[in-house]
Amino acid sequence: MRIDAHHHLWDLSRREQPWMNGPWADPVRRSYALTDLTPHLAAHGIDATILVQSSSSYEETAELLTLAAGEGPVAGVVGWAGLADPALTEVLAALPPGLVGIRHQVQDEPDPDWLIRPDVLRGLGMLADAGLVYDLLITPRELPAAQTAVRAVPRLSFVLDHAAKPAVAAGDWQPWADAVTALAGLPNVSCKLSGLVTEADWDAWRPQQILPYARHVLEAFGPGRVMFGSDWPVCTLAAGYEDVVALAESATGHLGAAERSDVFGGTAGRVYGVGAA
């Protein structure tokens, strides 16, 4: 089973997306439905997807879970929940089926150590008790705190989104590379091969600028802990769905068939507990 482990859908008639905070977002400032995505999945043999939150809203999470419950490729939802909420366990139990993980826009928190606040660590423990995964949406600034949080909650499976958003456009390599290697040294972390194209120059990127970052992720984590994600439709700010698939296929071209199968489905299946692992 081929899985796209990271994409979004949003309906701007229901709610605004606060991260669309400037003219840069105008190309994606419209609603996106599953019917917009399915032709891309069919064209690339993608059997199932993980649908990821895009706003800090229980209402959105419930809507995504309703969508996942219907016919279609969505095999699981990474929703939003307030990690500092003392009643988090009860809140999670009240959500509809289909929730496989939780994510918060940690990159937008003023405090780079937000992940290691006592109330947040307590919430991460609640996620582990609930059998959920935690997606890390961070930048290189938050990588040290992420490593501390992962060590503090070894029962919880973490997934690093977008390889922690290295500054591809600037060509920055360190301290990102060493910090990713250190995080990969912890066994309860996987990484998404996703989101790199929008960290490059949107108008002038070339595969050779992005591939070193992708290959470093593969080397650090190993294919058994790396999963392909399109980050559609955000990726369309810089590239089409076909372009991000081609980049991932190029980055994994040196791997054996079983290892490529992990990246394009097996890892996501095991980590999120969906499809055929």
C-alpha positions in Angstrom: 0.0 0.0 0.0 1.3 3.4 -1.0 0.5 6.1 1.5 0.8 9.9 1.3 1.5 10.5 5.0 0.9 14.3 5.0 -1.6 16.4 3.3 -4.2 19.1 4.2 -7.7 20.1 3.3 -9.5 23.3 4.4 -12.7 25.1 3.8 -12.4 28.9 4.1 -16.1 29.3 4.2 -16.0 27.5 7.6 -13.0 29.2 9.1 -9.9 31.2 8.2 -6.5 29.7 8.3 -4.4 32.0 10.6 -1.1 31.0 9.1 -2.2 32.6 5.8 -0.9 35.8 7.1 0.3 37.7 4.0 0.2 38.0 0.3 2.6 35.1 0.0 -0.3 32.8 0.8 -2.6 34.1 -2.0 -1.9 31.2 -4.4 -3.5 28.8 -1.9 -6.0 31.1 -0.4 -9.0 29.1 -1.4 -10.8 26.0 -0.2 -9.4 22.5 -1.0 -11.6 19.4 -0.9 -10.8 15.7 -1.2 -12.0 15.7 -4.8 -9.2 18.2 -5.6 -6.6 15.7 -4.3 -7.9 12.3 -5.6 -6.8 12.8 -9.2 -3.2 13.3 -8.0 -3.4 10.2 -5.8 -4.7 8.1 -8.7 -2.0 9.4 -11.1 0.8 8.3 -8.7 -0.7 5.1 -7.3 -1.3 6.4 -3.8 -3.8 4.1 -2.0 -4.3 5.9 1.3 -3.5 9.2 3.0 -2.9 10.8 6.4 -4.9 14.0 6.7 -3.2 16.6 8.9 -4.7 19.6 10.8 -4.0 23.1 9.6 -5.7 25.2 12.4 -5.8 25.0 16.1 -9.4 24.0 16.3 -11.3 21.1 17.8 -14.1 21.9 15.3 -11.7 21.4 12.4 -10.4 18.1 13.9 -14.0 16.8 14.2 -14.7 17.8 10.6 -11.6 16.0 9.3 -12.6 12.9 11.3 -16.1 13.0 9.7 -14.4 13.2 6.3 -12.1 10.2 7.1 -15.1 8.1 8.2 -16.6 8.3 4.7 -15.6 6.6 1.5 -12.2 7.6 0.2 -8.5 7.4 0.7 -8.1 9.1 4.1 -6.9 6.3 6.4 -6.3 8.5 9.5 -6.3 12.0 10.9 -3.6 14.0 12.7 -5.7 16.5 14.5 -5.2 19.3 17.0 -5.7 19.3 20.7 -4.6 21.5 23.5 -1.7 19.7 25.1 -1.8 21.9 28.2 -5.5 21.1 28.9 -5.8 19.1 32.1 -8.9 17.4 30.7 -7.1 16.3 27.5 -7.7 12.6 28.1 -11.5 13.2 28.3 -11.4 15.5 25.2 -9.6 12.9 23.1 -12.0 10.1 24.2 -15.0 12.2 23.0 -13.6 12.7 19.5 -15.0 10.4 16.7 -12.9 7.4 15.5 -10.1 7.8 13.0 -7.7 10.0 15.1 -4.2 8.6 14.8 -2.2 11.6 16.1 -2.1 15.1 17.3 -0.1 18.2 16.1 0.4 21.7 17.3 2.1 24.6 15.5 5.0 24.6 17.8 7.0 26.7 15.3 4.7 29.6 16.0 5.1 29.6 19.8 7.3 32.5 21.0 9.1 30.2 23.5 11.6 27.8 21.8 11.3 25.5 24.8 7.5 25.3 24.6 7.6 21.5 24.1 9.3 21.0 27.5 7.0 23.0 29.6 5.7 20.7 32.4 2.0 21.0 31.3 2.9 20.2 27.7 5.0 17.2 28.7 2.1 16.0 30.8 -0.1 16.3 27.7 2.3 14.3 25.6 2.1 11.6 28.3 -1.6 11.6 27.9 -1.2 11.1 24.1 1.0 8.1 24.8 -1.7 6.7 27.2 -4.3 7.2 24.4 -2.2 5.3 21.9 -1.7 8.3 19.7 1.3 9.7 17.7 2.6 13.2 18.1 3.6 15.1 15.0 6.4 17.6 15.6 5.9 20.8 13.5 9.1 22.6 14.3 12.0 24.5 12.8 15.7 24.1 13.6 15.2 26.6 16.5 13.0 24.0 18.4 15.1 20.9 17.7 16.9 21.0 21.0 13.7 21.1 23.0 12.2 18.4 20.7 15.1 16.1 21.6 14.5 16.7 25.3 10.7 16.1 24.9 11.3 12.8 23.0 13.6 11.6 25.7 11.1 12.6 28.4 8.2 10.6 26.9 9.8 7.4 25.5 6.4 5.7 25.4 5.2 8.1 22.8 5.8 7.8 19.1 6.9 11.1 17.6 7.0 12.1 13.9 9.2 14.9 12.7 7.2 16.9 10.1 9.1 18.4 7.1 12.5 17.4 8.5 12.2 20.4 10.9 12.2 22.8 8.0 15.9 23.4 7.2 16.7 26.7 5.5 17.2 25.2 2.0 16.9 28.5 0.2 19.8 29.9 2.2 21.8 26.7 1.8 22.1 26.4 5.6 23.3 22.9 6.7 24.4 23.3 10.3 23.3 23.1 13.1 20.3 21.5 11.4 22.1 18.4 10.2 23.7 17.5 13.5 20.5 18.2 15.4 18.5 15.9 13.1 21.1 13.2 13.5 20.9 13.5 17.3 17.1 13.3 17.2 17.2 10.3 14.9 19.3 8.6 17.5 16.2 8.2 19.6 14.2 5.1 18.6 10.7 6.6 19.2 11.0 9.2 16.4 10.3 8.9 12.7 10.5 11.6 10.0 8.4 12.7 7.1 10.1 13.3 3.8 7.9 16.3 3.1 7.8 20.0 3.0 11.3 20.6 1.7 10.3 22.2 -1.6 8.6 25.1 0.2 11.8 25.7 2.2 13.7 26.2 -1.1 13.4 29.2 -3.4 9.8 28.8 -4.7 10.6 30.2 -8.1 14.1 29.0 -8.8 14.6 25.7 -6.8 16.4 22.8 -8.4 16.4 19.1 -7.2 20.1 19.2 -6.5 19.5 21.9 -3.9 16.9 19.9 -2.0 18.2 16.3 -2.4 21.1 16.6 0.1 18.6 17.4 2.8 16.3 14.5 1.9 19.2 12.1 1.7 20.5 13.2 5.1 17.1 12.4 6.6 17.3 9.0 5.0 20.8 8.3 6.2 20.0 9.6 9.8 16.7 7.8 10.3 17.0 4.9 7.9 14.2 4.1 5.4 12.3 2.1 8.1 11.6 5.4 10.0 11.0 7.7 7.0 7.7 8.3 5.3 6.7 10.2 2.2 4.3 13.1 2.5 3.3 15.5 -0.2 2.3 18.5 2.0 -0.3 19.2 -0.6 -1.7 21.8 -1.2 0.9 23.9 0.6 3.5 22.3 -1.7 1.9 24.0 -4.7 3.4 27.3 -3.6 6.6 26.0 -5.1 5.8 22.7 -6.9 3.1 20.4 -8.2 2.2 17.1 -6.6 4.0 15.3 -9.4 7.2 17.3 -8.6 7.2 16.3 -4.9 6.7 12.7 -5.8 9.5 12.9 -8.3 11.8 14.4 -5.7 11.0 11.7 -3.2 11.6 9.0 -5.9 14.9 10.6 -6.8 16.0 10.8 -3.1 15.2 7.1 -2.6 16.4 5.9 -6.0 19.5 4.3 -4.5 17.5 2.2 -2.1 16.3 -1.4 -2.5 12.7 -2.2 -3.3 11.8 -3.1 0.3 13.3 0.1 1.6 11.5 2.3 -1.0 8.3 0.5 0.0 8.9 1.6 3.6 9.3 5.2 2.6 6.2 5.2 0.4 3.9 3.4 2.7 5.3 0.8 5.1 6.7 3.3 7.7 3.5 5.3 7.8 1.4 2.2 8.1 3.4 1.0 11.1 3.7 4.3 12.9 0.1 5.4 12.5 -1.4 2.0 12.6 -3.2 2.2 9.2 -3.4 0.2 6.1 -1.2 -2.8 5.5 2.1 -2.3 7.3 
